Amino acid sequence: MSIYLLFRKSKLFRIIWGIFLFPLSILYQFLLFLKKSATSKIELGIPIIGIGNITVGGTGKTPFTIWLGKFLTGRNLKPGIFTTGYKASSKKATGINHQDKFGDETLEISNELKNIPVISGRNRAANINKFKGKNLDLAILDDAYQQWGIKKCLDILLIDSTLPFGNYLTLPAGILREPLSSIKRADIIILTHVSEVSPEKINEISIILRKRLTKDVPIFHSSHIIEKFHNNSGRTIELNEVGEQNIITVTGIANPYSFNKILKDLGCRILKSFIFPDHHPYSEENLEVINHYADSKEVSFIITTQKDFVKINKLKGVPENLIYSRLNLKIDDEPKLQEIILSKL
């Protein structure tokens, strides 16, 4: 189990881990300071929107990136999405969609946004210069809050309400990528997974944020919802077909507990959860174990995420009852968020 998942499961673990690794956290912050000080911002000539977080693990960046891409194209803009291609087998940016060698998140985004170029590669400044003007008039940078070297017109910070700051320490003693003071760079803050915590918890997070912000930054609330399921033949499975059924979940994402909770709220009975590391490269052996367990139980569906499905579906022996969900984002006061985004372009 990853450190991130252990942080989620045990408050005692967070405390003990933080105490033992605190000196390394101080060293990490010093090295981070040197890196930021040595980084100069460059202007790339088109509006650039950065989406990111200050913690390791999943905050819901990919669903928000998809939401933003759809919104901007709906306003007759021509965005391109630039990802790092995390754990991709190729580091070369081609600007071609639907290439799984460029990473599972890149493939997930391009499958959802078929008319938007999704460009993968570590050097995003070079990629923007390469592709701007080619039917592309603005750039969306996925996972870019720590992209200090590119001047952005908008920095959107996502914070997971279920585990917003961990133990408040930076790596490796905690899950913060930067000290909490870094939130002051944000132009917009979006709290994700708000439906999974109490209103009191949301208020507590908001107070912590406001104390550290040096400007009037709008804070929006969002939740992840499932509207439909799909199988490998393209058939749509409605929610009422899945609710109250015995299921197995298969996930290789940062926050599998959130995914499982959404399914439980639909009324699903989860008999077993196969939890793999984030970005897990599924093997046929993995699928054999899953199928064997499903065959031994009365299971109606094996449910996975869209990100996992694009990898599992390439294997031999994919069962007919394997279905996947597309997590959609529900944003409170969405028109106001749209208005602020457009005003910054």
C-alpha positions, 0 to 999 in steps of 0.5 A: 500500500502506498504512503498516500493511502496509509495517510488516508487510513491512519491518523497515527501513521501520519503523526509517526511518519511526520516525526521520523522524517521531519528533518528530510522535509526541512531539507526538501523545502530548502532544495525546493526554495533553491529551485524556485529561486533559480527558475525564471518565468517565460512568456509564451505568447498565448493565454495559459491556464494551469491546473494543479494541486499542492499534494501528492495523490488524486484531487480530481485534476483529470475530470476538471481538465476535461470539464475545462476543455469542454467549456472552452470549446463550447465558447468557440475557443481552441484550447490545447491540453499539455500533460507531462505524460506521467509514466508514459513509455514515450517522452516525445510530443507528437500532438496525436491523440489516442496514443496509450504510450503517452500515459493513461491520463493523457489517453483518458483526456483525449478519449473524452475530448476528441476534437482537442489536441492533447499533447504529452511531454515533459518540456511543456514550454517547448511543446507549446511553442511547437504547437501554438497557432496550429488550430490552437489559441490557448493552452491548458497545463494539466498538473501544473501548479509547480510549473514555475517557469511558465507565465500563466494567466490563471492558476487553478488549485484543486484541493481534496476535501477528504485529505486536504493537507495530510499532516501539514508537512512537505515531502517526504514527511508529509504529502504536501508538494510545497509548503501550505503558504504556496496556496497564495499563488492561486487565482481560483481554488476548487475544493473537490469531493465536498459531498464526501465530508461534512459541512463542518469539515468544509468550513474548517478547510476554508478557514485554514485557506483564508488565513493563508491567502493574501488576496480575495481568491474565490473558492468553489465546491465540487463533487464527483458523480457517476451518470452512466456506466459503459462496457467494452462493446460500447453499451451504456448501463444505467445507474438503476441497472447497477444499484443494489447489485453485488460488485467487485471494484478494480482500481489503480488510482490515487484515491480508490476509497472515494470511488468506492464510496460513490458506488456504495452511495448508489446502493452497490454491494462491494464484495471485494476491492482490488486496489492497485497502485496509481497508474498500475500497468495491468497484466493478464495475471492480474486479470486472471486473479480478478476473474477467478474471484468473480467466478467464485462469487455471485457477482453482477458487475466488475467495475473499474474507472475509465483510466483503468479500463483503457489499460485492462481492455487491451488484455486477453480474457476481459469479462463481459460484465466488466464495466467502467464509469466516467466520473463527471464533475459537479461544480457549485455556482458553475456560471460564476466560475465560468465567468471568472475564467473567461475574464482572465483570458 
